[in-house]
């Protein structure tokens, strides 16, 4: 019988040594319990916990959990489990020893990311990679992209905006903790106990923090770390969210990643600054840690450095990327409408696009420093993908961007001339510009019609995402809101 994906993964060269190294760290740190994490279709952290005594066993055999956990184990409007029914098999999660990390706020806990597989007893493809695993898909798709394009790799840096909210008397989060004054150090200072604790935890867990500021919504902060390989950056964004939730618990406030909790002020965006590179090498970054006594495996502190950035200009125009980069961006521009379903993945996401005056992009175009377009050159050597908010699943965003870029490179898609005007002025002058979808339902229709972007959601992933999000949109459309009552309750006679 042929060796399965699961067996090859478990028996990979060097993995046994890493398992032993983790055991040494568990014993030295006094780790008592392990969180075995994976990421659902919507970006939620899922998984199981086990006593640290069982590390070697779970490292080899993994743990089992129902397939539906990859879809949050939620039910649809009719009460049926989304994605997988009760008759479905159980997935096998295998922890990746190189991702081991001690939680800085609970030093008795160790954390791992896991790769997911089909059950060993499945009749079809037993022990195969589970395509409902968005993180595993990104890992494999990026490797395939690199092989196909002569080692070309995607690096991303994200800008996760979020709001720190107070709890009201009803126990629900409501007002922002600070005033909506953008870049005001006084407002930044008002959140210092929170932001500094986030930064300490982030650095302990391998996030190379580089800058931060108070944004222009109540309680809104943006804290950034150094860009890196697309998968490692997605892991760090997921870790950052986990850290913010913990710091909120410690301070009795709420960490809000909802895209648009308030109208009339800026939303929580999550711009993706991206570039494609040839070459480069992983380098260790201390992040304030003692290199001889790290609180996690060394891989957590690696960042790719150097190489050739294909998005850098190579002519007289210091803004215009070279052709290799333009082809990739041509693919992204071509598929922006479908990609919006991934970057703006909730009903609430489109409040961000409808609330005018806050620089949210609503047109499928690109330009230099042009915040009215879905894509802009934010600095030489990188493009800022703007139609994405803080609810994004970064693993799905990574795989679908890779699919769009692959199409652009293979077919040498021309993104057109960069738009340097305010896009509204350009339209007034007669330019024909495609508008981004303005509701989740419209975005899902664009995604359904786009075979290229769906290649970034292989196997069962597209079915699961579409089923989950169609149900979400249907729930919204079948809900009577406060606005409905205020607008129509007394409109007649």
Order of alpha helices (4+ residues) and beta strands (2+ residues): alpha-alpha-beta-beta-alpha-beta-beta-beta-beta-alpha-beta-beta-alpha-alpha-beta-beta-beta-alpha-beta-beta-beta-beta-beta-alpha-alpha-alpha-beta-beta-beta-alpha-alpha-alpha-alpha-alpha-alpha
